Amino acid sequence: MLAAVSAAAEAIAKTTGASIPALTEDLTAIGDIPNFDSVLSEDVAGEIFEALGLPAELDENPFIDENRAATLGETIDKFLDLVNARPKDK
């Protein structure tokens, strides 16, 4: 999950020339990573959903916690909760 966020941050840096901060669990992707906004967070979340085998149409954005940007620690916890909540194959 962190690798996907890191890849998005690196793509932003390459495209815009922006400096990307070190990714820590207290960093918020939306707000702390230049040009990483709520729209891009939806795209990145969809890519992570797909990589984790989750339905891409989930009405969930782990990068947002209620009405604020979630920290990366909170974001990863949300992705893990979604993975653990999915139905298990029999």
C-alpha positions as CSV (number, residue, x, y, z in Angstrom):
1,M,0.0,0.0,0.0
2,L,2.8,2.4,0.9
3,A,4.5,1.4,-2.4
4,A,1.5,2.5,-4.4
5,V,1.4,5.9,-2.5
6,S,5.1,6.2,-3.0
7,A,4.8,5.5,-6.8
8,A,2.1,8.1,-7.1
9,A,4.2,10.6,-5.2
10,E,7.2,9.8,-7.5
11,A,5.1,10.3,-10.6
12,I,3.9,13.7,-9.2
13,A,7.5,14.6,-8.6
14,K,8.6,13.6,-12.0
15,T,5.7,15.4,-13.7
16,T,5.8,18.6,-11.7
17,G,9.3,18.8,-10.3
18,A,7.8,19.1,-6.8
19,S,9.9,17.9,-3.8
20,I,8.2,14.9,-2.1
21,P,8.5,14.6,1.7
22,A,9.6,11.4,3.4
23,L,6.6,9.1,3.7
24,T,5.9,8.5,7.4
25,E,2.8,7.2,9.1
26,D,2.0,10.7,10.4
27,L,2.1,12.3,6.9
28,T,-1.2,13.0,5.1
29,A,-1.0,12.2,1.4
30,I,-3.7,14.9,0.8
31,G,-2.1,18.1,1.8
32,D,1.5,17.0,2.5
33,I,2.4,15.5,-0.9
34,P,2.3,18.3,-3.5
35,N,-0.5,17.9,-6.1
36,F,-1.9,14.8,-4.3
37,D,-5.5,15.9,-4.0
38,S,-8.8,14.1,-3.3
39,V,-9.3,13.4,-7.0
40,L,-5.9,11.7,-7.3
41,S,-6.5,9.9,-4.0
42,E,-9.6,8.2,-5.6
43,D,-7.4,7.0,-8.5
44,V,-4.7,5.7,-6.2
45,A,-7.2,4.0,-3.9
46,G,-8.8,2.3,-6.9
47,E,-5.3,1.0,-8.0
48,I,-4.7,-0.3,-4.4
49,F,-8.2,-1.9,-4.3
50,E,-7.4,-3.7,-7.5
51,A,-4.0,-4.9,-6.3
52,L,-5.6,-6.2,-3.0
53,G,-8.4,-8.0,-4.9
54,L,-11.0,-5.6,-3.6
55,P,-13.9,-4.3,-5.8
56,A,-12.8,-1.1,-7.5
57,E,-16.3,0.3,-7.1
58,L,-16.1,0.4,-3.3
59,D,-17.6,3.6,-2.1
60,E,-14.7,4.3,0.2
61,N,-11.7,6.5,0.1
62,P,-9.2,5.5,2.8
63,F,-7.2,8.7,2.2
64,I,-10.1,10.6,3.8
65,D,-11.2,10.3,7.4
66,E,-14.6,11.8,7.8
67,N,-14.0,15.4,6.7
68,R,-10.2,15.5,6.9
69,A,-7.2,14.0,5.3
70,A,-6.2,10.7,6.9
71,T,-2.6,10.1,7.9
72,L,-0.8,7.4,6.0
73,G,-1.0,5.2,9.2
74,E,-4.8,5.6,9.2
75,T,-5.0,5.1,5.5
76,I,-3.1,1.8,5.7
77,D,-5.2,0.7,8.7
78,K,-8.4,1.4,6.6
79,F,-7.1,-0.7,3.6
80,L,-6.3,-3.5,6.0
81,D,-9.8,-3.3,7.5
82,L,-11.3,-3.6,4.0
83,V,-9.1,-6.6,3.2
84,N,-10.0,-8.3,6.5
85,A,-13.7,-7.6,6.0
86,R,-14.0,-9.1,2.5
87,P,-15.7,-12.4,2.1
88,K,-13.3,-15.4,2.2
89,D,-13.3,-17.9,-0.7
90,K,-14.6,-21.3,0.3
